[in-house]
Amino acid sequence: MEFTTTARSLEDQGAQMRALALLAWQEPAVVIANAEEVTQYVVSPQYLKGQSLHFSLNDT
């Protein structure tokens, strides 16, 4: 799935992904965004959650 972002830097893109991850895992989050950022299309939190891989040090 392809999407575009209004993020101006890799740091901003990382912040967007962290916010989506918090929303996907239903963690409390405060997101501050301008109108352009709020109205852009991004993947749904459910899609992100379904496509995520999680690793821990003791996985076998």
C-alpha positions in Angstrom: 0.0 0.0 0.0 1.4 3.4 -1.0 0.7 6.7 0.8 2.1 10.1 0.8 2.9 12.2 3.9 3.1 15.9 4.6 6.0 15.2 7.0 8.9 17.4 6.1 11.6 15.2 7.6 12.4 11.6 8.6 11.9 12.7 12.2 8.4 13.9 11.4 7.6 10.7 9.5 8.8 8.7 12.6 6.5 10.8 14.8 3.6 10.0 12.5 4.3 6.3 12.6 4.6 6.4 16.4 1.2 8.1 16.6 -0.4 5.5 14.3 1.1 2.7 16.4 -0.3 4.2 19.6 -3.8 4.5 18.0 -3.6 1.0 16.6 -2.8 -0.5 20.0 -5.4 1.8 21.6 -2.9 3.6 23.8 -3.7 7.1 25.1 -2.1 9.7 22.8 -2.3 13.4 22.1 -1.7 14.3 18.5 -1.2 17.9 17.5 -1.5 18.5 13.7 -2.5 21.2 11.3 -5.4 20.9 8.8 -3.2 19.6 6.0 -1.9 16.8 8.2 -5.3 15.9 9.6 -6.9 15.6 6.2 -4.3 13.5 4.5 -4.9 9.8 3.8 -2.9 7.4 5.9 -3.5 3.7 6.5 -6.0 2.8 9.2 -4.8 1.8 12.7 -6.4 -1.7 12.1 -4.4 -2.2 8.9 -1.2 -1.1 10.5 -1.8 -3.5 13.4 -2.5 -6.3 11.1 0.7 -5.7 9.1 3.0 -5.2 12.2 5.7 -7.6 13.3 6.7 -7.7 16.9 9.9 -9.2 18.3 11.4 -9.7 21.7 14.8 -10.9 22.9 13.5 -14.3 24.0 11.4 -15.2 20.9 12.0 -18.7 19.6 
